[in-house]
């Protein structure tokens, strides 16, 4: 009788190990398939075209845009990277209309030199 229980226990143990191994393999292959699918989708997405580079010496290309920001109470014009100053102005931030101050606080976008210099002429004293 003891031998019957030993063989039964051995068969149950082997079956349990087999089922656990099958479950692990199934989950592994599903995860691998999902990762491969995501990788293929990511490769299929076309890369964005690089933007036109801007020289860092304060000169700008015709296609560039500018950002107006407030620094120490004055308006400063930055290039499209929002880090390189393009022009310092003598326009006081506090003397601008409230709506315009809100836009400049967040970095007012100005496209092209014509629009930029139009703004500067309107608000220069």
Buried (B, 14 or more C-beta within 10 A) or exposed (E): EEEEEEEEEEEEEEEEEEEEEEEEEEEEEEEEEEEEEEEEEEEEEEEEEEEEEBEEEEEBEEEBBBBBBBEEEBBBBBBBEEEBEBBEBEBEBEEBEEEBBEEBEEEBEBEBBEEBBEBBEEBEE
